[in-house]
Amino acid sequence: LKVQRFVPETFWRIKVVVQKADIAGNVLPVDFNWDRHRLFDRFCCFILYEMCVQARVGVITSVQVKPKSRWRPVPLNTIEFSKLVTLKLRMSAQHGLSIAEQLYQKGVISYPRTETNAYSETMDVRGLVAMQQTHSVWGPY
């Protein structure tokens, strides 16, 4: 019931990002967050933004370091493949499965219309991905 009664409200927030070089010289973005997160009053947000711009100096009250981990993706089954092809590549699930079928026929991927997610350890995944990078439709992804 709470979800059905939810009415989205427009909000504003101030985001501060500074480009900083690490020890190796790589320029990385540093995000600064504030406790308020968002304001529902545009004018108040604008006033705070102007104060930040005019002050040109800020005070850091705390520093939090959060480790980030990226898990290796699991192989896709038909359902997950259909969801991702629709969401990320903006094509119908049927069209995506058709392309997957063609790739299977050429021996590039394992059989696409299956619910298995177990593949041979001898499969050269990096080589297969490298072959796809030059494709005009999905290569950039």
Backbone as JSON Lines, residues from 0, in Angstrom:
{"i":0,"aa":"L","n":[0.83,-1.19,0.0],"ca":[0.0,0.0,0.0],"c":[0.87,1.26,0.0]}
{"i":1,"aa":"K","n":[1.96,1.21,0.78],"ca":[2.87,2.35,0.85],"c":[3.49,2.63,-0.52]}
{"i":2,"aa":"V","n":[3.82,1.56,-1.24],"ca":[4.41,1.71,-2.57],"c":[3.39,2.31,-3.53]}
{"i":3,"aa":"Q","n":[2.14,1.9,-3.43],"ca":[1.1,2.41,-4.32],"c":[0.8,3.88,-4.04]}
{"i":4,"aa":"R","n":[0.96,4.31,-2.81],"ca":[0.68,5.71,-2.45],"c":[1.88,6.63,-2.68]}
{"i":5,"aa":"F","n":[3.0,6.06,-3.04],"ca":[4.21,6.86,-3.22],"c":[4.02,7.9,-4.33]}
{"i":6,"aa":"V","n":[4.38,9.13,-4.02],"ca":[4.33,10.21,-5.0],"c":[5.75,10.77,-5.11]}
{"i":7,"aa":"P","n":[6.38,10.64,-6.29],"ca":[7.75,11.14,-6.42],"c":[7.79,12.67,-6.32]}
{"i":8,"aa":"E","n":[8.82,13.16,-5.65],"ca":[9.01,14.6,-5.52],"c":[10.31,14.99,-6.21]}
{"i":9,"aa":"T","n":[10.33,16.14,-6.83],"ca":[11.54,16.66,-7.43],"c":[12.47,17.12,-6.32]}
{"i":10,"aa":"F","n":[13.75,16.8,-6.46],"ca":[14.71,17.24,-5.46],"c":[15.98,17.72,-6.15]}
{"i":11,"aa":"W","n":[16.79,18.44,-5.4],"ca":[18.05,18.97,-5.89],"c":[19.13,18.57,-4.91]}
{"i":12,"aa":"R","n":[20.35,18.51,-5.42],"ca":[21.49,18.22,-4.55],"c":[22.72,18.9,-5.11]}
{"i":13,"aa":"I","n":[23.66,19.1,-4.25],"ca":[24.93,19.7,-4.65],"c":[25.96,18.59,-4.69]}
{"i":14,"aa":"K","n":[26.62,18.46,-5.82],"ca":[27.64,17.43,-5.96],"c":[28.98,18.11,-6.24]}
{"i":15,"aa":"V","n":[29.95,17.8,-5.42],"ca":[31.28,18.38,-5.57],"c":[32.24,17.26,-5.91]}
{"i":16,"aa":"V","n":[32.95,17.42,-7.03],"ca":[33.93,16.43,-7.47],"c":[35.22,17.18,-7.8]}
{"i":17,"aa":"V","n":[36.33,16.67,-7.28],"ca":[37.63,17.26,-7.54],"c":[38.48,16.2,-8.23]}
{"i":18,"aa":"Q","n":[39.19,16.61,-9.27],"ca":[40.1,15.7,-9.96],"c":[41.44,15.77,-9.23]}
{"i":19,"aa":"K","n":[41.93,14.61,-8.78],"ca":[43.17,14.57,-8.01],"c":[44.06,13.46,-8.55]}
{"i":20,"aa":"A","n":[45.36,13.69,-8.61],"ca":[46.3,12.68,-9.1],"c":[46.71,11.77,-7.94]}
{"i":21,"aa":"D","n":[46.79,10.46,-8.23],"ca":[47.25,9.53,-7.2],"c":[48.77,9.43,-7.27]}
{"i":22,"aa":"I","n":[49.35,8.53,-6.5],"ca":[50.8,8.39,-6.42],"c":[51.41,8.08,-7.78]}
{"i":23,"aa":"A","n":[50.71,7.28,-8.58],"ca":[51.21,6.89,-9.9],"c":[51.0,7.98,-10.96]}
{"i":24,"aa":"G","n":[50.3,9.06,-10.6],"ca":[50.05,10.14,-11.55],"c":[48.73,10.01,-12.3]}
{"i":25,"aa":"N","n":[47.96,9.0,-11.99],"ca":[46.65,8.83,-12.63],"c":[45.67,9.82,-12.01]}
{"i":26,"aa":"V","n":[44.96,10.56,-12.86],"ca":[43.99,11.53,-12.36],"c":[42.68,10.81,-12.07]}
{"i":27,"aa":"L","n":[42.23,10.92,-10.83],"ca":[41.02,10.23,-10.38],"c":[40.03,11.24,-9.81]}
{"i":28,"aa":"P","n":[38.73,10.99,-9.97],"ca":[37.75,11.89,-9.36],"c":[37.6,11.59,-7.86]}
{"i":29,"aa":"V","n":[37.49,12.64,-7.07],"ca":[37.23,12.51,-5.64],"c":[35.87,13.15,-5.38]}
{"i":30,"aa":"D","n":[34.92,12.34,-4.94],"ca":[33.56,12.83,-4.67],"c":[33.45,13.3,-3.23]}
{"i":31,"aa":"F","n":[32.81,14.44,-3.05],"ca":[32.52,14.96,-1.71],"c":[31.03,14.87,-1.48]}
{"i":32,"aa":"N","n":[30.65,14.3,-0.35],"ca":[29.23,14.14,-0.01],"c":[28.9,15.0,1.2]}
{"i":33,"aa":"W","n":[27.65,15.37,1.3],"ca":[27.21,16.13,2.47],"c":[26.08,15.37,3.14]}
{"i":34,"aa":"D","n":[25.91,15.62,4.43],"ca":[24.94,14.87,5.23],"c":[23.51,15.02,4.71]}
{"i":35,"aa":"R","n":[23.19,16.13,4.11],"ca":[21.81,16.41,3.71],"c":[21.38,15.57,2.51]}
{"i":36,"aa":"H","n":[22.3,15.16,1.69],"ca":[22.06,14.35,0.48],"c":[21.21,15.08,-0.57]}
{"i":37,"aa":"R","n":[20.02,15.56,-0.2],"ca":[19.17,16.22,-1.19],"c":[18.27,17.25,-0.5]}
{"i":38,"aa":"L","n":[17.86,18.21,-1.31],"ca":[16.93,19.24,-0.84],"c":[15.7,19.23,-1.74]}
{"i":39,"aa":"F","n":[14.57,19.48,-1.14],"ca":[13.33,19.51,-1.91],"c":[12.92,20.94,-2.25]}
{"i":40,"aa":"D","n":[13.76,21.89,-1.88],"ca":[13.51,23.3,-2.18],"c":[14.63,23.8,-3.09]}
{"i":41,"aa":"R","n":[14.28,24.09,-4.33],"ca":[15.29,24.5,-5.32],"c":[16.0,25.78,-4.91]}
{"i":42,"aa":"F","n":[15.27,26.73,-4.39],"ca":[15.87,28.01,-4.0],"c":[16.9,27.82,-2.89]}
{"i":43,"aa":"C","n":[16.57,27.01,-1.89],"ca":[17.52,26.73,-0.8],"c":[18.79,26.08,-1.35]}
{"i":44,"aa":"C","n":[18.61,25.17,-2.26],"ca":[19.76,24.49,-2.85],"c":[20.62,25.48,-3.63]}
{"i":45,"aa":"F","n":[19.98,26.38,-4.34],"ca":[20.71,27.39,-5.1],"c":[21.49,28.31,-4.16]}
{"i":46,"aa":"I","n":[20.88,28.72,-3.04],"ca":[21.56,29.58,-2.07],"c":[22.8,28.88,-1.5]}
{"i":47,"aa":"L","n":[22.66,27.61,-1.12],"ca":[23.8,26.86,-0.6],"c":[24.89,26.71,-1.66]}
{"i":48,"aa":"Y","n":[24.47,26.47,-2.89],"ca":[25.44,26.36,-3.99],"c":[26.22,27.67,-4.15]}
{"i":49,"aa":"E","n":[25.51,28.79,-4.15],"ca":[26.17,30.1,-4.27],"c":[27.14,30.34,-3.12]}
{"i":50,"aa":"M","n":[26.75,29.94,-1.91],"ca":[27.64,30.1,-0.75],"c":[28.92,29.28,-0.95]}
{"i":51,"aa":"C","n":[28.79,28.08,-1.49],"ca":[29.96,27.23,-1.74],"c":[30.87,27.86,-2.79]}
{"i":52,"aa":"V","n":[30.27,28.36,-3.86],"ca":[31.06,28.97,-4.93],"c":[31.79,30.21,-4.44]}
{"i":53,"aa":"Q","n":[31.11,31.04,-3.66],"ca":[31.73,32.27,-3.17],"c":[32.81,32.0,-2.13]}
{"i":54,"aa":"A","n":[32.61,31.01,-1.28],"ca":[33.58,30.73,-0.21],"c":[34.88,30.18,-0.78]}
{"i":55,"aa":"R","n":[34.8,29.34,-1.8],"ca":[35.95,28.73,-2.46],"c":[36.83,27.89,-1.53]}
{"i":56,"aa":"V","n":[36.46,27.79,-0.25],"ca":[37.19,26.98,0.71],"c":[36.17,26.19,1.5]}
{"i":57,"aa":"G","n":[36.48,24.95,1.79],"ca":[35.56,24.13,2.57],"c":[36.29,23.43,3.68]}
{"i":58,"aa":"V","n":[35.55,22.83,4.57],"ca":[36.12,22.09,5.68],"c":[35.67,20.64,5.56]}
{"i":59,"aa":"I","n":[36.62,19.73,5.55],"ca":[36.32,18.31,5.52],"c":[36.16,17.86,6.96]}
{"i":60,"aa":"T","n":[34.99,17.34,7.29],"ca":[34.72,16.95,8.68],"c":[35.0,15.48,8.94]}
{"i":61,"aa":"S","n":[34.98,14.65,7.91],"ca":[35.33,13.24,8.1],"c":[35.7,12.63,6.75]}
{"i":62,"aa":"V","n":[36.43,11.54,6.82],"ca":[36.84,10.83,5.62],"c":[36.44,9.38,5.78]}
{"i":63,"aa":"Q","n":[35.76,8.85,4.78],"ca":[35.37,7.44,4.78],"c":[35.95,6.77,3.55]}
{"i":64,"aa":"V","n":[36.61,5.68,3.76],"ca":[37.15,4.9,2.65],"c":[36.38,3.59,2.62]}
{"i":65,"aa":"K","n":[35.77,3.32,1.48],"ca":[35.0,2.1,1.33],"c":[35.64,1.25,0.23]}
{"i":66,"aa":"P","n":[36.02,0.03,0.57],"ca":[36.6,-0.83,-0.48],"c":[35.53,-1.21,-1.49]}
{"i":67,"aa":"K","n":[35.93,-1.24,-2.74],"ca":[35.01,-1.64,-3.79],"c":[35.53,-2.92,-4.41]}
{"i":68,"aa":"S","n":[34.63,-3.85,-4.59],"ca":[34.98,-5.12,-5.22],"c":[34.11,-5.33,-6.43]}
{"i":69,"aa":"R","n":[34.69,-5.85,-7.45],"ca":[33.92,-6.21,-8.63],"c":[33.99,-7.72,-8.76]}
{"i":70,"aa":"W","n":[32.82,-8.33,-8.72],"ca":[32.75,-9.77,-8.86],"c":[32.76,-10.13,-10.33]}
{"i":71,"aa":"R","n":[33.36,-11.27,-10.62],"ca":[33.31,-11.75,-12.0],"c":[31.87,-12.05,-12.36]}
{"i":72,"aa":"P","n":[31.44,-11.67,-13.55],"ca":[30.05,-11.96,-13.92],"c":[29.85,-13.46,-14.12]}
{"i":73,"aa":"V","n":[28.68,-13.91,-13.74],"ca":[28.34,-15.31,-13.96],"c":[27.85,-15.45,-15.4]}
{"i":74,"aa":"P","n":[28.03,-16.63,-15.99],"ca":[27.53,-16.83,-17.35],"c":[26.01,-16.61,-17.4]}
{"i":75,"aa":"L","n":[25.54,-16.1,-18.51],"ca":[24.12,-15.79,-18.64],"c":[23.3,-17.01,-19.02]}
{"i":76,"aa":"N","n":[22.13,-17.11,-18.41],"ca":[21.16,-18.09,-18.89],"c":[20.21,-17.33,-19.82]}
{"i":77,"aa":"T","n":[19.29,-18.01,-20.42],"ca":[18.41,-17.4,-21.42],"c":[17.62,-16.22,-20.86]}
{"i":78,"aa":"I","n":[17.09,-16.39,-19.68],"ca":[16.26,-15.33,-19.09],"c":[17.09,-14.08,-18.81]}
{"i":79,"aa":"E","n":[18.25,-14.26,-18.17],"ca":[19.1,-13.1,-17.86],"c":[19.63,-12.46,-19.13]}
{"i":80,"aa":"F","n":[19.96,-13.29,-20.13],"ca":[20.42,-12.76,-21.41],"c":[19.33,-11.89,-22.04]}
{"i":81,"aa":"S","n":[18.1,-12.38,-22.03],"ca":[16.99,-11.63,-22.62],"c":[16.79,-10.29,-21.91]}
{"i":82,"aa":"K","n":[16.88,-10.29,-20.59],"ca":[16.73,-9.05,-19.83],"c":[17.84,-8.05,-20.18]}
{"i":83,"aa":"L","n":[19.08,-8.53,-20.2],"ca":[20.2,-7.63,-20.46],"c":[20.22,-7.1,-21.88]}
{"i":84,"aa":"V","n":[19.9,-7.94,-22.85],"ca":[19.92,-7.49,-24.24],"c":[18.86,-6.41,-24.46]}
{"i":85,"aa":"T","n":[17.73,-6.53,-23.77],"ca":[16.68,-5.53,-23.89],"c":[17.09,-4.23,-23.2]}
{"i":86,"aa":"L","n":[17.62,-4.36,-21.99],"ca":[17.99,-3.2,-21.19],"c":[19.21,-2.46,-21.74]}
{"i":87,"aa":"K","n":[20.28,-3.2,-22.0],"ca":[21.55,-2.57,-22.36],"c":[21.7,-2.27,-23.85]}
{"i":88,"aa":"L","n":[21.21,-3.16,-24.69],"ca":[21.41,-2.98,-26.13],"c":[20.18,-2.43,-26.84]}
{"i":89,"aa":"R","n":[19.1,-2.26,-26.08],"ca":[17.87,-1.66,-26.62],"c":[17.34,-2.41,-27.84]}
{"i":90,"aa":"M","n":[17.37,-3.71,-27.76],"ca":[16.78,-4.51,-28.83],"c":[15.84,-5.53,-28.19]}
{"i":91,"aa":"S","n":[14.96,-6.08,-28.97],"ca":[14.01,-7.04,-28.42],"c":[14.74,-8.3,-28.0]}
{"i":92,"aa":"A","n":[14.18,-8.99,-27.02],"ca":[14.76,-10.24,-26.56],"c":[14.83,-11.25,-27.71]}
{"i":93,"aa":"Q","n":[13.79,-11.26,-28.54],"ca":[13.74,-12.19,-29.68],"c":[14.89,-11.9,-30.65]}
{"i":94,"aa":"H","n":[15.14,-10.62,-30.92],"ca":[16.23,-10.26,-31.83],"c":[17.58,-10.64,-31.23]}
{"i":95,"aa":"G","n":[17.74,-10.38,-29.92],"ca":[18.98,-10.75,-29.24],"c":[19.23,-12.24,-29.27]}
{"i":96,"aa":"L","n":[18.18,-13.02,-29.01],"ca":[18.32,-14.48,-29.06],"c":[18.62,-14.95,-30.48]}
{"i":97,"aa":"S","n":[18.06,-14.27,-31.47],"ca":[18.34,-14.62,-32.86],"c":[19.83,-14.39,-33.18]}
{"i":98,"aa":"I","n":[20.36,-13.27,-32.72],"ca":[21.79,-12.99,-32.93],"c":[22.64,-14.02,-32.2]}
{"i":99,"aa":"A","n":[22.24,-14.35,-30.96],"ca":[22.97,-15.37,-30.2],"c":[22.95,-16.71,-30.93]}
{"i":100,"aa":"E","n":[21.81,-17.04,-31.52],"ca":[21.7,-18.28,-32.29],"c":[22.67,-18.28,-33.47]}
{"i":101,"aa":"Q","n":[22.77,-17.13,-34.16],"ca":[23.7,-17.02,-35.29],"c":[25.14,-17.16,-34.82]}
{"i":102,"aa":"L","n":[25.46,-16.56,-33.66],"ca":[26.82,-16.69,-33.12],"c":[27.12,-18.14,-32.75]}
{"i":103,"aa":"Y","n":[26.11,-18.82,-32.23],"ca":[26.27,-20.24,-31.91],"c":[26.54,-21.04,-33.19]}
{"i":104,"aa":"Q","n":[25.79,-20.76,-34.24],"ca":[25.96,-21.48,-35.51],"c":[27.37,-21.3,-36.08]}
{"i":105,"aa":"K","n":[27.97,-20.15,-35.79],"ca":[29.33,-19.87,-36.26],"c":[30.39,-20.4,-35.3]}
{"i":106,"aa":"G","n":[29.94,-20.97,-34.15],"ca":[30.88,-21.55,-33.19],"c":[31.53,-20.54,-32.26]}
{"i":107,"aa":"V","n":[30.97,-19.33,-32.19],"ca":[31.56,-18.29,-31.37],"c":[31.16,-18.41,-29.9]}
{"i":108,"aa":"I","n":[29.92,-18.82,-29.64],"ca":[29.44,-18.95,-28.26],"c":[28.83,-20.33,-28.05]}
{"i":109,"aa":"S","n":[28.61,-20.67,-26.78],"ca":[27.92,-21.93,-26.48],"c":[26.44,-21.77,-26.82]}
{"i":110,"aa":"Y","n":[25.71,-22.85,-26.79],"ca":[24.3,-22.82,-27.18],"c":[23.52,-21.79,-26.37]}
{"i":111,"aa":"P","n":[22.9,-20.8,-27.03],"ca":[22.26,-19.7,-26.31],"c":[20.91,-20.04,-25.68]}
{"i":112,"aa":"R","n":[20.19,-21.01,-26.19],"ca":[18.84,-21.29,-25.7],"c":[18.88,-22.42,-24.67]}
{"i":113,"aa":"T","n":[19.62,-22.17,-23.62],"ca":[19.73,-23.16,-22.56],"c":[19.78,-22.44,-21.22]}
{"i":114,"aa":"E","n":[19.49,-23.15,-20.19],"ca":[19.54,-22.55,-18.86],"c":[20.82,-22.92,-18.13]}
{"i":115,"aa":"T","n":[21.78,-23.46,-18.83],"ca":[23.03,-23.84,-18.18],"c":[23.92,-22.63,-17.98]}
{"i":116,"aa":"N","n":[24.72,-22.67,-16.95],"ca":[25.72,-21.62,-16.76],"c":[27.06,-22.25,-16.4]}
{"i":117,"aa":"A","n":[27.27,-23.46,-16.84],"ca":[28.54,-24.16,-16.63],"c":[29.22,-24.31,-17.98]}
{"i":118,"aa":"Y","n":[30.45,-23.86,-18.07],"ca":[31.19,-23.9,-19.32],"c":[32.55,-24.54,-19.11]}
{"i":119,"aa":"S","n":[33.11,-25.03,-20.15],"ca":[34.41,-25.7,-20.09],"c":[35.48,-24.73,-19.61]}
{"i":120,"aa":"E","n":[36.37,-25.23,-18.75],"ca":[37.46,-24.38,-18.25],"c":[38.48,-24.09,-19.34]}
{"i":121,"aa":"T","n":[38.47,-24.84,-20.42],"ca":[39.43,-24.62,-21.51],"c":[38.94,-23.57,-22.5]}
{"i":122,"aa":"M","n":[37.73,-23.07,-22.31],"ca":[37.18,-22.07,-23.24],"c":[37.99,-20.78,-23.14]}
{"i":123,"aa":"D","n":[38.39,-20.23,-24.28],"ca":[39.16,-18.99,-24.34],"c":[38.19,-17.8,-24.35]}
{"i":124,"aa":"V","n":[37.73,-17.42,-23.18],"ca":[36.74,-16.35,-23.07],"c":[37.31,-15.02,-23.55]}
{"i":125,"aa":"R","n":[38.53,-14.71,-23.15],"ca":[39.15,-13.44,-23.57],"c":[39.26,-13.35,-25.09]}
{"i":126,"aa":"G","n":[39.62,-14.44,-25.71],"ca":[39.71,-14.48,-27.17],"c":[38.36,-14.26,-27.83]}
{"i":127,"aa":"L","n":[37.33,-14.89,-27.26],"ca":[35.98,-14.73,-27.81],"c":[35.49,-13.29,-27.65]}
{"i":128,"aa":"V","n":[35.76,-12.69,-26.5],"ca":[35.36,-11.3,-26.29],"c":[36.12,-10.39,-27.23]}
{"i":129,"aa":"A","n":[37.41,-10.63,-27.4],"ca":[38.22,-9.8,-28.3],"c":[37.67,-9.84,-29.72]}
{"i":130,"aa":"M","n":[37.17,-11.01,-30.14],"ca":[36.58,-11.12,-31.48],"c":[35.33,-10.25,-31.62]}
{"i":131,"aa":"Q","n":[34.6,-10.07,-30.54],"ca":[33.35,-9.31,-30.58],"c":[33.56,-7.8,-30.54]}
{"i":132,"aa":"Q","n":[34.71,-7.34,-30.09],"ca":[34.94,-5.92,-29.92],"c":[34.89,-5.13,-31.22]}
{"i":133,"aa":"T","n":[35.09,-5.78,-32.33],"ca":[35.08,-5.06,-33.61],"c":[33.71,-5.03,-34.26]}
{"i":134,"aa":"H","n":[32.72,-5.69,-33.66],"ca":[31.38,-5.73,-34.26],"c":[30.75,-4.34,-34.19]}
{"i":135,"aa":"S","n":[30.1,-3.92,-35.27],"ca":[29.54,-2.55,-35.35],"c":[28.36,-2.32,-34.41]}
{"i":136,"aa":"V","n":[27.61,-3.35,-34.04],"ca":[26.43,-3.16,-33.2],"c":[26.78,-3.24,-31.72]}
{"i":137,"aa":"W","n":[27.4,-4.33,-31.27],"ca":[27.64,-4.5,-29.84],"c":[29.12,-4.38,-29.45]}
{"i":138,"aa":"G","n":[29.98,-4.19,-30.39],"ca":[31.42,-4.07,-30.11],"c":[31.77,-3.04,-29.05]}
{"i":139,"aa":"P","n":[31.19,-1.83,-29.12],"ca":[31.54,-0.81,-28.11],"c":[31.12,-1.17,-26.69]}
{"i":140,"aa":"Y","n":[30.2,-2.13,-26.53],"ca":[29.73,-2.48,-25.19],"c":[30.69,-3.45,-24.55]}
